[in-house]
Amino acid sequence: MSEAVTNDIRVEVMSNYSADNSRPLEDNWVFQYTVRITNQGTETVQLISRHWIITDGVGHTEEVQGPGVVGEQPVLAPGESFQYSSWCPLKTPTGGMHGTYQMARANGNQFDIEIAPFALKARYTVN
């Protein structure tokens, strides 16, 4: 699990290897991750966009950017959380992810929050 708090917004991530969706003989390992974003501040915020940096076990890096998460741009009042799950395919049995979410306050001010690094690791792998 990874955890980071930036500007009173907590981001927690848990990842799991998805053996049912993976095809190791075809160099295709699939990982599921679940993110919980919690507004610990006193102002309402909205998630505007995401920026992921994904690195596989041989150091190949991909960046993924886009609006919102899973088709949503959630608004979080103070004390509220938003949780979602997604997936990431890799060509190696190990890797990692980290990144940022761009958030906006009700007054329009935008800021980035950290998504701390977390590991992607298939079961029975030695690294």
DSSP file (Angstrom, degrees, kcal/mol; ACC not computed):
  #  RESIDUE AA STRUCTURE BP1 BP2  ACC     N-H-->O    O-->H-N    N-H-->O    O-->H-N    TCO  KAPPA ALPHA  PHI   PSI    X-CA   Y-CA   Z-CA
    1    1 A M              0   0    0      0, 0.0     2,-0.3     0, 0.0    13,-0.2   0.000 360.0 360.0 360.0 143.6    0.0    0.0    0.0
    2    2 A S  E     -A   13   0A   0     11,-2.3    11,-2.3   114,-0.1     2,-0.3  -0.891 360.0-174.2-119.5 156.3    1.2    3.5   -0.7
    3    3 A E  E     +A   12   0A   0     -2,-0.3     2,-0.3     9,-0.2     9,-0.2  -0.988   7.7 169.0-151.3 137.8    0.0    6.7    1.0
    4    4 A A  E     -A   11   0A   0      7,-1.8     7,-2.9    -2,-0.3     2,-0.5  -0.991  16.9-155.5-146.5 147.2    0.6   10.4    0.5
    5    5 A V  E     +A   10   0A   0     -2,-0.3     2,-0.4     5,-0.2     5,-0.2  -0.989  18.0 170.9-125.1 122.2   -1.0   13.6    1.9
    6    6 A T  E >  S-A    9   0A   0      3,-2.2     3,-2.0    -2,-0.5    -2,-0.0  -0.998  71.7 -13.2-130.8 127.5   -0.7   16.8   -0.2
    7    7 A N  T 3  S-     0   0    0     -2,-0.4    34,-0.1     1,-0.3    -1,-0.1   0.876 129.1 -53.5  49.1  43.7   -2.6   20.0    0.7
    8    8 A D  T 3  S+     0   0    0      1,-0.2    32,-3.0    32,-0.1     2,-0.5   0.627 112.5 120.5  68.0  16.1   -4.9   18.1    3.1
    9    9 A I  E <   -AB   6  39A   0     -3,-2.0    -3,-2.2    30,-0.2     2,-0.4  -0.957  50.3-154.2-111.7 120.9   -5.8   15.5    0.4
   10   10 A R  E     -AB   5  38A   0     28,-2.7    28,-2.7    -2,-0.5     2,-0.5  -0.791   7.6-168.3 -96.2 132.5   -4.9   11.9    1.3
   11   11 A V  E     -AB   4  37A   0     -7,-2.9    -7,-1.8    -2,-0.4     2,-0.4  -0.982   6.3-178.4-121.6 120.1   -4.3    9.4   -1.5
   12   12 A E  E     -AB   3  36A   0     24,-2.4    24,-2.6    -2,-0.5     2,-0.4  -0.957   3.4-171.6-118.5 136.6   -4.1    5.7   -0.6
   13   13 A V  E     -AB   2  35A   0    -11,-2.3   -11,-2.3    -2,-0.4     2,-0.4  -0.992   9.3-175.4-132.5 134.3   -3.4    2.9   -3.2
   14   14 A M  E     - B   0  34A   0     20,-2.2    20,-2.9    -2,-0.4     2,-0.3  -0.989  12.8-163.8-123.1 138.0   -3.5   -0.9   -2.9
   15   15 A S  E     - B   0  33A   0     -2,-0.4     2,-0.3    18,-0.2    18,-0.2  -0.908   7.4-175.6-124.5 152.3   -2.4   -3.1   -5.8
   16   16 A N  E     - B   0  32A   0     16,-3.0    16,-2.9    -2,-0.3     2,-0.3  -0.994  29.6-114.3-142.7 146.0   -2.9   -6.8   -6.6
   17   17 A Y  E     - B   0  31A   0     -2,-0.3     2,-0.8   104,-0.3    14,-0.2  -0.649  24.1-146.3 -76.3 134.6   -1.8   -9.1   -9.3
   18   18 A S    >>  +     0   0    0     12,-3.1     3,-0.8    -2,-0.3     4,-0.7  -0.787  21.5 175.0-106.5  87.8   -4.7  -10.3  -11.5
   19   19 A A  G >4 S+     0   0    0     -2,-0.8     3,-0.7     1,-0.2    -1,-0.2   0.850  76.7  60.6 -61.2 -36.1   -3.7  -13.9  -12.5
   20   20 A D  G 34 S+     0   0    0      1,-0.2    -1,-0.2    -3,-0.1    -2,-0.0   0.804 111.7  38.1 -63.8 -29.2   -7.0  -14.5  -14.2
   21   21 A N  G <4 S+     0   0    0     -3,-0.8    -1,-0.2     9,-0.2     2,-0.2   0.461 101.1  94.2-100.3  -3.0   -6.4  -11.7  -16.6
   22   22 A S    <<  -     0   0    0     -3,-0.7     7,-0.2    -4,-0.7     5,-0.0  -0.580  50.9-165.4 -94.2 154.2   -2.7  -12.2  -17.2
   23   23 A R  B > > +D   28   0B   0      5,-3.4     3,-2.1    -2,-0.2     5,-1.4  -0.684  10.6 176.8-133.5  77.3   -1.0  -14.2  -19.9
   24   24 A P  G > 5S+     0   0    0      0, 0.0     3,-1.9     0, 0.0    -1,-0.1   0.818  78.9  60.3 -56.1 -34.3    2.6  -14.7  -18.7
   25   25 A L  G 3 5S+     0   0    0      1,-0.3    -2,-0.0     2,-0.1     0, 0.0   0.691 108.9  45.5 -68.1 -15.7    3.6  -16.9  -21.7
   26   26 A E  G < 5S-     0   0    0     -3,-2.1    -1,-0.3     2,-0.2     3,-0.1   0.122 121.2-108.8-108.2  17.5    2.7  -13.9  -23.9
   27   27 A D  T < 5S+     0   0    0     -3,-1.9     2,-0.4     1,-0.2    -2,-0.1   0.918  77.8 132.3  53.7  48.5    4.6  -11.4  -21.6
   28   28 A N  B   < +D   23   0B   0     -5,-1.4    -5,-3.4    63,-0.1     2,-0.4  -0.895  27.6 172.7-134.8 103.9    1.3   -9.9  -20.4
   29   29 A W  E     - C   0  90A   0     61,-2.8    61,-3.4    -2,-0.4     2,-0.4  -0.936  15.6-156.2-111.2 132.8    0.9   -9.4  -16.6
   30   30 A V  E     - C   0  89A   0     -2,-0.4   -12,-3.1   -12,-0.4     2,-0.4  -0.914   7.6-169.6-116.1 135.4   -2.2   -7.5  -15.4
   31   31 A F  E     -BC  17  88A   0     57,-2.4    57,-2.8    -2,-0.4     2,-0.4  -0.962   9.8-150.3-124.4 138.7   -2.5   -5.6  -12.1
   32   32 A Q  E     -BC  16  87A   0    -16,-2.9   -16,-3.0    -2,-0.4     2,-0.4  -0.848  15.5-171.8-102.5 143.4   -5.5   -4.2  -10.4
   33   33 A Y  E     -BC  15  86A   0     53,-2.3    53,-2.4    -2,-0.4     2,-0.5  -0.996  11.3-153.9-135.8 146.0   -5.2   -1.1   -8.1
   34   34 A T  E     -BC  14  85A   0    -20,-2.9   -20,-2.2    -2,-0.4     2,-0.4  -0.972  11.7-163.6-119.9 129.2   -7.7    0.5   -5.9
   35   35 A V  E     -BC  13  84A   0     49,-2.8    49,-2.1    -2,-0.5     2,-0.5  -0.919   6.9-167.8-115.6 135.1   -7.3    4.2   -5.0
   36   36 A R  E     -BC  12  83A   0    -24,-2.6   -24,-2.4    -2,-0.4     2,-0.5  -0.989   5.6-167.3-121.1 123.8   -9.0    6.1   -2.1
   37   37 A I  E     -BC  11  82A   0     45,-2.9    45,-2.2    -2,-0.5     2,-0.4  -0.945   7.9-171.9-111.2 124.2   -8.9    9.9   -2.2
   38   38 A T  E     -BC  10  81A   0    -28,-2.7   -28,-2.7    -2,-0.5     2,-0.9  -0.969  20.6-140.4-123.9 129.3   -9.9   11.6    1.1
   39   39 A N  E     +B    9   0A   0     41,-2.8    40,-2.8    -2,-0.4   -30,-0.2  -0.769  26.5 168.8 -87.0 105.3  -10.4   15.4    1.6
   40   40 A Q        +     0   0    0    -32,-3.0   -31,-0.2    -2,-0.9    -1,-0.2   0.331  51.4  89.1 -97.0   6.1   -9.0   16.1    5.0
   41   41 A G  S    S-     0   0    0    -33,-0.5    38,-0.2     2,-0.2   -33,-0.1  -0.061  85.4-111.3 -92.0-166.2   -9.2   19.8    4.5
   42   42 A T  S    S+     0   0    0     36,-0.1     2,-0.3     2,-0.1   -34,-0.0   0.385  90.0  72.4-109.6   0.3  -11.8   22.5    5.1
   43   43 A E  S    S-     0   0    0     34,-0.1     2,-0.2    33,-0.0    -2,-0.2  -0.888  83.4-110.9-118.6 148.6  -12.6   23.4    1.5
   44   44 A T        -     0   0    0     -2,-0.3    62,-1.0    33,-0.1     2,-0.3  -0.553  40.3-172.8 -72.5 138.9  -14.4   21.4   -1.2
   45   45 A V  E     -EF  76 105C   0     31,-2.2    31,-3.5    -2,-0.2     2,-0.4  -0.910  14.9-148.2-132.2 159.4  -12.2   20.2   -4.0
   46   46 A Q  E     -EF  75 104C   0     58,-2.3    58,-2.1    -2,-0.3     2,-0.6  -0.994  19.3-126.7-129.3 137.0  -12.7   18.5   -7.4
   47   47 A L  E     + F   0 103C   0     27,-2.5    56,-0.2    -2,-0.4    22,-0.1  -0.726  31.3 174.3 -79.1 122.2  -10.4   16.0   -9.1
   48   48 A I  E     -     0   0C   0     54,-3.4    20,-2.6    -2,-0.6     2,-0.3   0.869  54.4 -13.8 -97.3 -48.3   -9.7   17.4  -12.6
   49   49 A S  E     -GF  67 102C   0     53,-1.3    53,-2.4    18,-0.3     2,-0.3  -0.938  54.3-129.4-153.1 171.2   -7.1   15.1  -14.2
   50   50 A R  E     -GF  66 101C   0     16,-2.6    16,-1.7    -2,-0.3     2,-0.3  -0.910   7.8-168.7-127.0 153.4   -4.6   12.3  -13.6
   51   51 A H  E     -GF  65 100C   0     49,-2.2    49,-2.2    -2,-0.3     2,-0.4  -0.868  14.6-175.2-143.0 107.1   -1.0   11.8  -14.6
   52   52 A W  E     -GF  64  99C   0     12,-3.1    12,-2.2    -2,-0.3     2,-0.5  -0.811  14.7-159.2-103.9 142.6    0.5    8.4  -14.1
   53   53 A I  E     -GF  63  98C   0     45,-3.2    45,-1.5    -2,-0.4     2,-0.5  -0.986  16.3-170.4-118.6 117.3    4.1    7.3  -14.6
   54   54 A I  E     -GF  62  97C   0      8,-3.1     8,-2.8    -2,-0.5     2,-0.4  -0.931   4.4-173.9-115.4 126.3    4.3    3.5  -15.0
   55   55 A T  E     -GF  61  96C   0     41,-2.7    41,-2.5    -2,-0.5     6,-0.2  -0.978  10.5-149.7-123.4 130.0    7.6    1.7  -15.1
   56   56 A D  E >   - F   0  95C   0      4,-2.4     3,-1.8    -2,-0.4    39,-0.2  -0.270  39.5 -86.6 -89.2-177.8    8.0   -2.0  -15.9
   57   57 A G  T 3  S+     0   0    0     37,-1.3    38,-0.1     1,-0.3    -1,-0.1   0.600 126.0  49.7 -68.3 -13.3   10.7   -4.4  -14.5
   58   58 A V  T 3  S-     0   0    0     36,-0.2    -1,-0.3     2,-0.1    37,-0.1   0.240 122.4 -99.4-108.8  12.0   13.2   -3.5  -17.2
   59   59 A G  S <  S+     0   0    0     -3,-1.8     2,-0.3     1,-0.3    -2,-0.1   0.474  70.3 148.9  90.0   2.0   12.9    0.2  -16.8
   60   60 A H        -     0   0    0     -5,-0.0    -4,-2.4     1,-0.0     2,-0.4  -0.571  32.1-156.3 -70.4 129.3   10.6    1.0  -19.7
   61   61 A T  E     -G   55   0C   0     -2,-0.3     2,-0.4    -6,-0.2    -6,-0.2  -0.899  15.4-176.8-115.9 137.6    8.4    4.0  -18.7
   62   62 A E  E     -G   54   0C   0     -8,-2.8    -8,-3.1    -2,-0.4     2,-0.4  -0.964  13.3-148.4-125.9 146.2    5.0    5.1  -19.9
   63   63 A E  E     -G   53   0C   0     -2,-0.4     2,-0.5   -10,-0.2   -10,-0.2  -0.951   8.5-167.0-115.5 137.8    3.0    8.1  -19.0
   64   64 A V  E     +G   52   0C   0    -12,-2.2   -12,-3.1    -2,-0.4     2,-0.3  -0.989  13.2 170.7-124.9 123.5   -0.8    8.2  -18.9
   65   65 A Q  E     +G   51   0C   0     -2,-0.5   -14,-0.2   -14,-0.2    -2,-0.0  -0.958  12.6 122.5-131.1 149.6   -2.6   11.5  -18.7
   66   66 A G  E     -G   50   0C   0    -16,-1.7   -16,-2.6    -2,-0.3     2,-0.2  -0.958  57.2 -59.6 173.9 172.9   -6.2   12.4  -19.0
   67   67 A P  E    S-G   49   0C   0      0, 0.0     4,-0.3     0, 0.0   -18,-0.3  -0.482  89.2 -32.4 -73.1 139.0   -9.3   14.0  -17.5
   68   68 A G  S    S-     0   0    0    -20,-2.6     2,-0.3    -2,-0.2     5,-0.2   0.095  80.5 -76.7  56.7-163.1  -10.7   12.6  -14.3
   69   69 A V  B >  S-I   72   0D   0      3,-2.7     3,-2.7   -22,-0.1    -1,-0.1  -0.996 101.0  -7.2-138.0 137.9  -10.5    8.9  -13.2
   70   70 A V  T 3  S-     0   0    0     -2,-0.3     3,-0.1     1,-0.3    -2,-0.1   0.836 131.4 -53.6  41.6  43.5  -12.7    6.1  -14.5
   71   71 A G  T 3  S+     0   0    0     -4,-0.3     2,-0.3     1,-0.2    -1,-0.3   0.566 118.9 103.5  76.9   8.9  -14.8    8.6  -16.4
   72   72 A E  B <   -I   69   0D   0     -3,-2.7    -3,-2.7    -5,-0.1    -1,-0.2  -0.887  54.1-161.2-125.0 154.7  -15.5   10.8  -13.4
   73   73 A Q        -     0   0    0     -2,-0.3   -25,-0.1    -5,-0.2    -3,-0.0  -0.712  34.9-154.8-126.0  77.3  -14.3   14.1  -12.0
   74   74 A P        -     0   0    0      0, 0.0   -27,-2.5     0, 0.0     2,-0.5  -0.169   8.2-142.7 -64.3 145.2  -15.4   13.6   -8.4
   75   75 A V  E     -E   46   0C   0    -29,-0.2     2,-0.6   -31,-0.0   -29,-0.2  -0.923  16.3-161.7-104.1 129.1  -16.2   16.6   -6.0
   76   76 A L  E     -E   45   0C   0    -31,-3.5   -31,-2.2    -2,-0.5     3,-0.1  -0.939   3.2-158.7-119.7 112.7  -15.1   16.0   -2.4
   77   77 A A    >   -     0   0    0     -2,-0.6     3,-2.5   -33,-0.2   -38,-0.3  -0.379  53.2 -63.6 -73.4 163.9  -16.5   18.1    0.4
   78   78 A P  T 3  S+     0   0    0      0, 0.0    -1,-0.2     0, 0.0   -38,-0.2  -0.261 127.7  14.4 -51.3 130.7  -14.5   18.2    3.6
   79   79 A G  T 3  S+     0   0    0    -40,-2.8     2,-0.2     1,-0.3   -39,-0.1   0.286  99.4 124.3  86.8  -9.8  -14.3   14.8    5.1
   80   80 A E    <   -     0   0    0     -3,-2.5   -41,-2.8   -41,-0.1     2,-0.3  -0.505  42.3-158.9 -86.3 154.3  -15.5   13.0    2.0
   81   81 A S  E     -C   38   0A   0    -43,-0.2     2,-0.4    -2,-0.2   -43,-0.2  -0.902   7.1-158.3-125.9 156.6  -13.7   10.2    0.2
   82   82 A F  E     -C   37   0A   0    -45,-2.2   -45,-2.9    -2,-0.3     2,-0.4  -0.998  12.9-170.7-132.7 131.5  -13.9    8.8   -3.4
   83   83 A Q  E     +C   36   0A   0     -2,-0.4     2,-0.3   -47,-0.2   -47,-0.2  -0.969  10.8 162.1-126.4 140.3  -12.7    5.2   -4.2
   84   84 A Y  E     -C   35   0A   0    -49,-2.1   -49,-2.8    -2,-0.4     2,-0.4  -0.977  23.8-140.1-148.8 161.4  -12.2    3.6   -7.5
   85   85 A S  E     +C   34   0A   0     -2,-0.3     2,-0.2   -51,-0.2   -51,-0.2  -0.947  25.3 159.0-123.5 147.1  -10.4    0.6   -9.0
   86   86 A S  E     -C   33   0A   0    -53,-2.4   -53,-2.3    -2,-0.4     2,-0.3  -0.799  26.2-121.2-147.4-171.0   -8.6    0.3  -12.3
   87   87 A W  E     -C   32   0A   0    -55,-0.3   -55,-0.2    -2,-0.2   -57,-0.0  -0.935   8.3-157.9-142.1 162.4   -6.0   -1.9  -13.9
   88   88 A C  E     -C   31   0A   0    -57,-2.8   -57,-2.4    -2,-0.3     2,-0.3  -0.965  10.9-149.6-143.6 122.0   -2.5   -1.7  -15.5
   89   89 A P  E     -C   30   0A   0      0, 0.0     2,-0.3     0, 0.0   -59,-0.2  -0.731  17.7-174.1 -89.6 142.9   -1.0   -4.2  -18.0
   90   90 A L  E     -C   29   0A   0    -61,-3.4   -61,-2.8    -2,-0.3     5,-0.1  -0.924  31.7-138.8-129.0 158.5    2.8   -4.7  -18.0
   91   91 A K  S    S+     0   0    0     -2,-0.3   -63,-0.1   -63,-0.2   -61,-0.1   0.386  92.3  53.2 -93.0   1.2    5.1   -6.7  -20.2
   92   92 A T  S    S-     0   0    0    -63,-0.2   -63,-0.2     2,-0.1    -2,-0.1  -0.906  88.6-117.6-130.9 159.8    7.1   -7.8  -17.1
   93   93 A P  S    S+     0   0    0      0, 0.0    29,-2.9     0, 0.0     2,-0.3   0.546  97.1  42.8 -77.7  -4.5    6.0   -9.5  -13.8
   94   94 A T  E     + H   0 121C   0     27,-0.2   -37,-1.3     2,-0.0     2,-0.3  -0.948  64.3 118.0-136.6 159.3    7.2   -6.5  -11.8
   95   95 A G  E     -FH  56 120C   0     25,-2.0    25,-2.7    -2,-0.3     2,-0.3  -0.965  37.8-120.7 175.1-162.3    7.0   -2.8  -12.0
   96   96 A G  E     -FH  55 119C   0    -41,-2.5   -41,-2.7    -2,-0.3     2,-0.3  -0.990   8.1-150.2-162.6 163.8    5.7    0.3  -10.3
   97   97 A M  E     +FH  54 118C   0     21,-2.2    21,-2.2    -2,-0.3     2,-0.3  -0.974  19.9 152.5-138.2 151.3    3.4    3.3  -10.6
   98   98 A H  E     +F   53   0C   0    -45,-1.5   -45,-3.2    -2,-0.3     2,-0.3  -0.943  14.9 125.5-160.9 174.1    3.3    6.8   -9.2
   99   99 A G  E     -FH  52 115C   0     16,-1.9    16,-2.9    -2,-0.3     2,-0.3  -0.979  42.8 -80.0 168.6-154.2    1.9   10.2  -10.3
  100  100 A T  E     -FH  51 114C   0    -49,-2.2   -49,-2.2    -2,-0.3     2,-0.4  -0.979  15.7-143.8-144.7 154.1   -0.3   13.2   -9.5
  101  101 A Y  E     -FH  50 113C   0     12,-1.9    12,-2.5    -2,-0.3     2,-0.6  -0.963  21.7-134.8-111.9 139.3   -3.9   14.2   -9.6
  102  102 A Q  E     -FH  49 112C   0    -53,-2.4   -54,-3.4    -2,-0.4   -53,-1.3  -0.854  29.4-172.0 -92.9 127.3   -4.7   17.8  -10.5
  103  103 A M  E     -FH  47 111C   0      8,-3.5     8,-2.2    -2,-0.6     2,-0.4  -0.762  11.5-152.5-116.0 160.0   -7.3   19.2   -8.2
  104  104 A A  E     -FH  46 110C   0    -58,-2.1   -58,-2.3    -2,-0.3     6,-0.2  -0.999   8.8-140.6-134.7 139.6   -9.3   22.4   -8.1
  105  105 A R  E >   -F   45   0C   0      4,-2.8     3,-2.2    -2,-0.4   -60,-0.2  -0.466  37.9-100.0 -86.1 167.3  -10.8   24.4   -5.2
  106  106 A A  T 3  S+     0   0    0    -62,-1.0   -61,-0.1     1,-0.3    -1,-0.1   0.790 123.6  59.7 -59.1 -28.5  -14.2   26.0   -5.5
  107  107 A N  T 3  S-     0   0    0      2,-0.1    -1,-0.3     1,-0.1     3,-0.1   0.438 121.9-106.5 -81.7   2.1  -12.5   29.4   -6.2
  108  108 A G  S <  S+     0   0    0     -3,-2.2     2,-0.2     1,-0.3    -2,-0.1   0.247  72.4 142.2  94.6 -13.0  -10.9   27.9   -9.3
  109  109 A N        -     0   0    0     -5,-0.1    -4,-2.8     1,-0.0     2,-0.3  -0.442  37.6-152.5 -64.1 130.6   -7.3   27.6   -7.9
  110  110 A Q  E     +H  104   0C   0     -6,-0.2     2,-0.3    -2,-0.2    -6,-0.2  -0.790  19.6 168.4-108.0 150.8   -5.7   24.4   -9.1
  111  111 A F  E     -H  103   0C   0     -8,-2.2    -8,-3.5    -2,-0.3     2,-0.3  -0.985  29.3-117.6-154.9 156.0   -3.0   22.3   -7.4
  112  112 A D  E     -H  102   0C   0     -2,-0.3     2,-0.4   -10,-0.2   -10,-0.2  -0.756  20.6-159.0 -98.2 144.8   -1.4   18.9   -7.8
  113  113 A I  E     -H  101   0C   0    -12,-2.5   -12,-1.9    -2,-0.3     2,-0.2  -0.948  23.4-111.7-121.3 148.0   -1.5   16.2   -5.2
  114  114 A E  E     -H  100   0C   0     -2,-0.4     2,-0.6   -14,-0.2   -14,-0.2  -0.492  13.0-158.4 -81.6 141.0    1.0   13.3   -5.0
  115  115 A I  E     -H   99   0C   0    -16,-2.9   -16,-1.9    -2,-0.2     3,-0.1  -0.965  31.7-134.0-109.8 107.4    0.2    9.6   -5.7
  116  116 A A  E     -     0   0C   0     -2,-0.6  -112,-0.1  -105,-0.3  -114,-0.1  -0.219  30.0 -87.6 -63.8 151.0    3.1    7.9   -3.8
  117  117 A P  E     -     0   0C   0      0, 0.0     2,-0.3     0, 0.0   -19,-0.2  -0.251  48.1-176.6 -58.6 142.4    5.0    5.1   -5.6
  118  118 A F  E     -H   97   0C   0    -21,-2.2   -21,-2.2    -3,-0.1     2,-0.2  -0.988  22.4-113.3-140.5 152.7    3.5    1.6   -5.2
  119  119 A A  E     -H   96   0C   0     -2,-0.3     2,-0.5   -23,-0.2   -23,-0.3  -0.529  11.3-156.6 -87.8 148.0    4.8   -1.8   -6.5
  120  120 A L  E     +H   95   0C   0    -25,-2.7   -25,-2.0    -2,-0.2     2,-0.4  -0.990  29.4 163.9-116.7 116.1    3.2   -4.0   -9.1
  121  121 A K  E     -H   94   0C   0     -2,-0.5  -104,-0.3   -27,-0.2   -27,-0.2  -0.959  31.6-138.4-145.4 120.8    4.4   -7.6   -8.4
  122  122 A A    >   -     0   0    0    -29,-2.9     3,-0.9    -2,-0.4   -91,-0.0  -0.434  40.7 -94.6 -71.3 149.5    3.2  -10.9   -9.7
  123  123 A R  T 3  S+     0   0    0      1,-0.2    -1,-0.1    -2,-0.1     3,-0.1  -0.265 106.6  24.0 -61.3 151.0    3.0  -13.7   -7.2
  124  124 A Y  T 3  S+     0   0    0      1,-0.2     2,-0.4    -3,-0.1    -1,-0.2   0.723  90.1 134.0  66.0  24.7    6.0  -16.1   -7.0
  125  125 A T    <   -     0   0    0     -3,-0.9     2,-0.5   -32,-0.1    -1,-0.2  -0.875  46.3-148.4-106.4 138.7    8.4  -13.6   -8.5
  126  126 A V              0   0    0     -2,-0.4    -3,-0.0     1,-0.1     0, 0.0  -0.908 360.0 360.0-103.0 128.7   11.8  -13.0   -7.1
  127  127 A N              0   0    0     -2,-0.5    -1,-0.1    -6,-0.0   -33,-0.0   0.328 360.0 360.0-138.6 360.0   13.1   -9.4   -7.5
